[in-house]
């Protein structure tokens, strides 16, 4: 059982195995943490339509001794973020008539996402995931649909300082071929967001079945790929637009890359210098005055 300080992570680890009633209860808790933190079990039950017995059973299933222990975790998480949620709600309610431009609304959501990530990410889990990437014989990256370019960007950064990272399923390459040689010495990092590409879910499932360390970056505890993750990160992705924001996901990915470079020492620095030198000779960079 994951003893994370985030209720989202606790629920994500068990979500696939929950009954339909417990999933309804879990969905309500994640979406209404402020209410769970501030109101009694009876009041939460009345507001949610979920019986007190089901809420208590959810708490025990998630590894809490009592419902009050689950409530205390929500209270602790909300304590330092109540103002941020309020400010965010007010910001996103603004419309053009009140002077908020699309840029202000979108940038405000992105700033909130990044701030929330920085305040709530499980740092021990992040360190462990980076350890898995650093120790892997081979690292495979995969993203589909809107996550395709994000995974490609991470591969671009990684290839500056290491040679064992590959991007699966791109430029005619077979996803199955990229996954076929994975075993316990390797790692797969998957980026997937709503509506969760089926290939991303299958990739995580296949990699975990092969024994590889599987890292999943997603946007909700309901993501089906989470049940196959060795390390999961539910990244804030709120947006006032029709699409999910990747701003916080990029921050997390760039942080992982920075941590890997820091651990690699001089060898990584030397390879980065070598790659830059060859890029200049190939005319990849514009001339500097």
Secondary structure as UniProt FT lines:
FT   HELIX           7..14
FT   HELIX           15..17
FT   HELIX           20..31
FT   HELIX           33..38
FT   HELIX           41..48
FT   HELIX           52..61
FT   TURN            62..63
FT   HELIX           67..79
FT   TURN            80..81
FT   HELIX           82..93
FT   HELIX           96..98
FT   HELIX           102..120
FT   HELIX           123..135
FT   STRAND          139..143
FT   HELIX           145..147
FT   HELIX           148..158
FT   TURN            159..161
FT   STRAND          165..167
FT   TURN            168..169
FT   TURN            171..172
FT   HELIX           175..180
FT   TURN            184..185
FT   STRAND          187..191
FT   TURN            194..195
FT   HELIX           198..209
FT   TURN            210..211
FT   STRAND          213..218
FT   TURN            221..222
FT   HELIX           224..228
FT   STRAND          231..234
FT   HELIX           247..264
FT   HELIX           266..281
FT   TURN            282..283
//
